[in-house]
Amino acid sequence: MRISIKIFIACVMVSLGFSIVAYAADELSRRPENLRAQAEEKVVGDREGVQPWFIDALEKSAENGTPSKKRDAGLFFLYDLNESKNFSRAMKWLTIASNQGDAIASYYVGLMYWQGKGVDKNGPEAVKWYLLAAKRGEPMAQAMLGSLYLNGDKLSRIDVDDKEAFYWLSRASENKQAIAQRMLGDMYAQGWGVGKDISKAVSLYEQAAMQGDDDAEMQLGMLYLKGVGVEQNLALAMKWLHKAADGGSGRAMCFIGNRYMYGDAVQKDFEKAVYWFEMSAKAGDACGQDNLGEMYNAGTGVKQSDIDAVKWYRLSAAQGTADAQYNLGRKFEEGKGVAHDLLRAAALFRLAANNGQVDDAEDAWKRVASVIGPDKERSALKLVKKLSIAEDFLAALDSD
């Protein structure tokens, strides 16, 4: 199962570090602005202020209206009255609209099964509705299917299938679906299920970026920075990275911070690096969190603080960042910013090594394991297993 996009082009690695499926599902589950119908705030107000007469009128209009009216009623209950008590009414109207041929409604029925809204979570059932919507030409459903096949997905019982991923992402891209264009660009950049073609990848990234896709903007920025597939252009690189950052991309913020950290494309400036790492970290990006932890740990561009270093290492480690897991393990080993705890240090070193931080973490694991002895080593390995499957990483780490 592919758990992250790792685009290796020449000697350039752009690691996005998040699940394509999870990310696509998040973006593709938003309610399109042009589907808000009668649910504009100026008419309805917030959900606490919605009057019963309006809901009655909306449902009567849907009952006597076109499939799109029924779909809009369903989306109103799903999004504008986003409460569990309204999800059954959302499912009712979306299902009726779908049964009358509405592709968008079919997609959102699938999404409700995917998210478990008003029904039990059911991946295979969600895929059935996505497939119906996709065959009816709905780009969001086509992009969702493409993302599922690109990664594989346990919930949906779908294995990685590059051929299916390419098919559905291509169809969605033809329909100008930006997320699909970006992911198809990743396939061409990496050579997944198709011959590697950097020029084609760049073209797809540009199409997605022109529609405001933050990650496509970020990929373009990195390609222009290194001159891969395009002529190196540092001004364009920073332009695209800043556009992505302006759009809220925490990863782009982290990459801008790296530029200031190392003086790459800009003049080296540690305080600006800290600024961008902090922006990235607060946006929830694991790269920014780990890097900000490193700045606090070293006192570079900011006052040294072991407590703050631990704070940001923890958040990044919880997102699966191997370097942050190793860095947090060091803090437990040293007893700086956190209580001295060799068992947790050993577990974090082992986990980091398992997740790809091989050299330093492997050596650290061997060093600490030799000190704590066989019994605690077994306990550390149990903790590694617990952390690997925990829904709440930090709660598992902090538990006795």
C-alpha positions in Angstrom: 0.0 0.0 0.0 1.4 3.4 -1.0 1.1 5.6 2.1 2.6 8.8 0.7 3.6 10.4 -2.6 7.3 10.2 -2.9 8.4 11.7 -6.2 12.0 10.9 -7.0 13.0 12.8 -10.1 16.7 12.6 -11.0 18.1 13.3 -7.5 15.2 15.3 -6.3 12.8 13.9 -3.6 9.7 15.8 -2.8 8.0 13.8 0.0 4.5 15.0 0.6 4.2 12.7 3.6 0.4 12.2 3.6 -2.0 9.6 2.4 -3.3 10.4 -1.1 -6.5 8.7 -0.3 -7.0 10.5 3.0 -6.1 13.8 1.5 -8.2 13.3 -1.6 -11.1 12.3 0.5 -10.8 15.4 2.6 -10.7 17.7 -0.4 -13.3 15.8 -2.4 -15.8 15.8 0.5 -16.2 19.6 0.6 -19.5 21.0 -0.6 -19.0 22.8 -3.9 -19.9 26.5 -3.7 -22.1 26.3 -6.8 -24.3 23.7 -5.1 -25.4 25.8 -2.2 -28.8 26.5 -3.8 -31.2 28.1 -1.4 -28.9 27.5 1.6 -27.1 30.8 1.4 -26.6 32.4 4.8 -28.4 35.5 3.7 -31.6 33.4 3.3 -31.2 30.8 5.9 -28.8 32.1 8.6 -26.8 29.7 10.8 -28.3 26.3 11.4 -29.5 27.2 14.9 -31.6 29.9 13.2 -33.2 27.9 10.4 -36.9 28.2 10.6 -39.1 25.1 10.2 -41.1 26.7 7.4 -38.0 27.0 5.4 -37.2 23.3 5.7 -40.8 22.4 4.9 -40.7 24.6 1.8 -37.3 23.1 0.8 -38.6 19.5 1.0 -41.8 20.4 -0.8 -39.8 22.0 -3.6 -37.6 18.9 -3.7 -40.5 16.5 -3.8 -42.0 18.3 -6.8 -38.7 19.3 -8.4 -36.0 18.0 -10.6 -33.3 15.5 -9.5 -31.0 18.5 -8.9 -33.5 20.0 -6.5 -33.6 16.8 -4.6 -29.8 16.6 -4.5 -29.6 20.2 -3.2 -32.1 19.4 -0.4 -29.9 16.4 0.5 -26.7 18.6 0.5 -28.5 21.1 2.6 -29.2 18.5 5.3 -25.7 17.1 5.0 -23.7 20.3 5.1 -25.7 23.3 6.1 -27.5 21.4 8.8 -24.4 19.3 9.6 -25.8 17.4 12.6 -26.3 13.6 12.9 -30.1 14.0 13.4 -30.3 15.4 9.8 -28.2 12.8 8.1 -31.1 10.4 7.5 -32.9 13.2 5.6 -29.8 13.9 3.6 -29.4 10.3 2.7 -33.1 10.1 1.7 -33.0 13.0 -0.8 -29.5 12.2 -2.2 -30.6 8.6 -2.8 -33.8 9.7 -4.5 -31.9 12.1 -6.7 -29.3 9.4 -7.5 -32.1 6.9 -8.4 -33.3 9.6 -10.8 -29.9 9.7 -12.5 -28.1 12.6 -10.7 -24.4 11.8 -10.7 -23.4 14.3 -8.1 -26.0 12.8 -5.7 -24.6 9.3 -6.3 -21.2 10.6 -5.3 -22.4 12.1 -2.1 -24.3 8.9 -1.1 -21.0 7.1 -1.5 -19.3 9.8 0.6 -21.8 9.3 3.4 -21.0 5.6 3.5 -17.3 6.4 3.4 -17.6 8.8 6.3 -20.2 6.9 8.2 -22.7 9.8 8.3 -26.2 8.5 9.0 -25.1 5.0 8.2 -22.3 2.6 9.4 -19.0 3.1 7.7 -18.9 0.8 4.7 -16.0 1.1 2.2 -17.3 -1.4 -0.4 -20.7 0.2 -0.4 -19.1 3.7 -0.8 -17.1 2.4 -3.8 -20.3 1.0 -5.4 -21.8 4.5 -5.3 -18.6 6.2 -6.4 -18.5 3.8 -9.4 -22.1 4.6 -10.3 -21.3 8.4 -10.1 -18.0 7.9 -12.0 -19.7 6.0 -14.8 -22.2 8.8 -15.0 -19.3 11.2 -15.6 -18.9 12.8 -12.1 -15.3 14.1 -11.9 -15.1 14.0 -8.1 -16.1 10.3 -8.1 -13.6 9.5 -10.8 -10.9 11.3 -8.8 -11.8 9.4 -5.7 -11.7 6.0 -7.4 -8.4 7.0 -8.9 -7.0 7.9 -5.5 -8.2 4.6 -4.0 -6.6 2.5 -6.7 -3.4 4.5 -6.6 -2.9 3.8 -2.9 -5.0 0.7 -2.2 -7.4 1.0 0.7 -8.2 -1.5 3.5 -11.6 0.0 4.3 -12.7 -0.4 0.7 -10.9 -3.7 0.2 -9.1 -2.2 -2.8 -5.6 -3.3 -3.7 -3.1 -1.0 -5.5 -3.9 -1.1 -9.2 -2.0 1.4 -11.3 -4.0 0.6 -14.4 -7.4 1.4 -12.8 -5.9 4.4 -11.1 -4.6 5.8 -14.4 -7.9 5.1 -16.1 -10.0 7.0 -13.5 -7.6 9.8 -12.9 -7.3 10.3 -16.7 -11.1 10.5 -17.0 -11.3 13.0 -14.1 -8.4 15.0 -15.6 -10.2 15.2 -18.9 -13.1 16.7 -16.9 -10.6 19.3 -15.5 -10.7 17.9 -11.9 -7.7 19.6 -10.4 -6.9 16.9 -7.7 -7.0 14.3 -10.4 -4.7 16.3 -12.6 -2.2 16.6 -9.8 -2.3 12.9 -8.9 -2.0 11.9 -12.6 1.0 14.2 -12.7 2.5 12.2 -9.8 2.0 9.0 -11.8 3.9 10.4 -14.8 6.6 11.8 -12.5 7.1 8.6 -10.7 6.4 6.2 -13.6 3.5 4.4 -11.8 1.6 2.4 -14.3 2.8 4.6 -17.2 6.1 5.5 -18.7 7.9 8.2 -16.7 7.3 11.5 -18.5 8.4 14.6 -16.5 7.2 17.0 -19.2 3.7 15.5 -19.0 3.8 15.7 -15.2 4.8 19.3 -15.4 1.9 20.0 -17.8 -0.6 18.3 -15.5 0.8 20.1 -12.4 0.4 23.4 -14.3 -3.2 22.6 -15.2 -4.0 21.8 -11.6 -2.1 24.8 -10.3 -4.0 27.1 -12.5 -7.1 25.9 -10.7 -5.6 26.7 -7.4 -4.5 23.2 -6.3 -2.0 24.0 -3.5 0.0 20.8 -3.9 0.4 21.1 -7.6 1.7 24.7 -7.0 4.1 23.3 -4.5 5.3 20.5 -6.8 5.9 23.1 -9.6 7.9 25.3 -7.1 10.2 22.4 -6.3 10.7 21.4 -9.9 11.6 25.0 -10.9 13.8 25.2 -7.8 15.9 22.1 -9.0 15.4 22.6 -12.7 13.8 19.1 -13.2 11.5 18.9 -16.2 11.7 22.6 -16.6 14.5 25.2 -16.9 15.6 26.2 -13.4 14.0 29.4 -12.4 14.4 30.4 -8.8 12.0 33.3 -9.1 9.3 31.1 -10.4 10.1 28.5 -7.8 9.5 30.9 -5.0 6.4 32.3 -6.7 4.7 28.9 -6.9 5.8 27.9 -3.3 4.4 31.2 -2.0 1.1 30.7 -3.9 0.8 27.3 -2.3 1.6 28.7 1.1 -0.9 31.5 0.6 -3.5 28.8 -0.2 -2.8 27.2 3.2 -0.4 24.5 2.2 1.6 23.7 5.4 4.1 21.6 3.4 4.8 24.6 1.1 5.4 26.7 4.2 7.9 24.1 5.4 9.7 24.1 2.1 9.9 27.9 2.1 11.4 27.7 5.6 14.0 25.2 4.3 15.0 27.7 1.7 15.7 30.3 4.3 17.4 27.7 6.6 19.9 26.7 3.9 20.1 29.9 1.8 18.7 28.1 -1.2 17.1 30.5 -3.7 17.0 33.2 -1.0 19.5 34.7 1.4 20.0 32.5 4.5 17.9 33.9 7.4 17.3 31.7 10.4 14.6 33.9 11.9 12.6 33.8 8.6 13.1 30.0 8.6 11.6 29.9 12.1 8.7 32.1 11.0 7.8 29.7 8.1 8.4 26.5 10.1 6.0 27.9 12.8 3.4 28.8 10.2 3.7 25.3 8.8 3.6 23.7 12.2 0.5 25.6 13.2 -1.1 24.5 9.9 -0.6 21.0 11.1 2.2 20.0 8.8 4.5 17.3 10.1 7.5 18.6 8.3 7.1 22.1 9.8 6.5 20.6 13.2 9.7 18.5 13.2 11.8 21.3 11.7 10.5 23.8 14.3 11.3 21.3 17.0 14.9 21.2 15.6 15.2 25.0 15.7 14.1 25.1 19.3 16.4 22.2 20.1 19.4 23.9 18.7 18.4 27.5 19.6 18.7 28.5 15.9 16.8 31.6 15.0 14.9 31.3 18.3 15.6 31.0 22.0 16.6 27.4 22.9 13.9 25.5 24.6 13.8 21.7 25.2 10.2 21.9 26.2 9.2 23.6 23.0 11.3 21.2 21.0 9.6 18.2 22.6 6.1 19.8 22.0 6.7 20.0 18.2 8.5 16.7 18.0 5.5 15.0 19.6 3.1 16.4 17.1 5.2 15.5 14.2 6.0 12.0 15.5 2.2 11.4 16.0 1.8 11.9 12.2 4.4 9.2 11.5 7.5 11.3 10.8 10.4 9.0 11.4 12.9 11.8 12.1 10.6 13.3 14.7 10.2 9.9 16.4 14.0 9.6 16.5 14.3 13.2 17.8 11.7 12.6 20.5 13.5 9.4 21.5 16.7 11.4 22.0 14.8 13.7 24.4 13.6 10.8 26.4 17.1 9.3 26.5 18.6 12.7 27.6 15.8 13.6 29.9 15.6 17.1 28.4 12.2 18.7 28.0 10.6 15.4 29.2 11.2 13.0 32.0 14.2 10.6 31.5 12.7 7.3 30.2 14.9 4.8 28.4 12.1 2.4 27.7 10.1 5.1 25.7 13.4 6.2 24.1 14.1 2.7 23.0 10.5 2.3 21.6 10.7 5.5 19.7 14.1 4.6 18.2 12.9 1.2 17.1 9.7 2.8 15.6 11.7 5.4 13.8 14.0 2.7 12.4 11.0 0.7 11.2 9.6 3.9 9.5 12.8 4.5 7.5 15.1 6.5 9.8 17.6 3.6 9.6 21.1 4.7 10.4 20.9 6.9 13.5 17.7 5.3 14.9 19.0 1.7 14.4 22.2 2.6 16.3 20.3 4.4 19.0 18.0 1.4 19.5 20.9 -1.0 19.8 22.6 1.4 22.3 19.6 1.8 24.6 18.4 -1.8 24.3 21.8 -3.0 25.5 21.4 -0.8 28.6 17.8 -1.5 29.6 18.1 -5.3 29.5 15.9 -8.1 27.9 12.8 -7.5 30.0 12.5 -3.8 29.2 13.5 -4.5 25.7 10.5 -6.8 25.3 8.3 -4.1 26.9 9.7 -1.5 24.5 8.8 -3.7 21.5 5.3 -4.1 22.8 5.1 -0.3 23.0 6.3 -0.1 19.4 3.5 -2.4 18.3 1.0 -0.3 20.3 2.2 2.9 18.8 2.2 1.5 15.3 -1.6 0.7 15.4 -2.8 3.4 17.8 -5.5 5.7 16.7 -4.2 8.2 19.2 -0.4 8.0 19.1 0.3 10.5 21.9 -2.2 8.9 24.3 -0.6 5.5 23.6 2.9 7.0 24.2 1.8 8.7 27.4 -0.1 5.7 28.9 1.5 3.6 31.6 
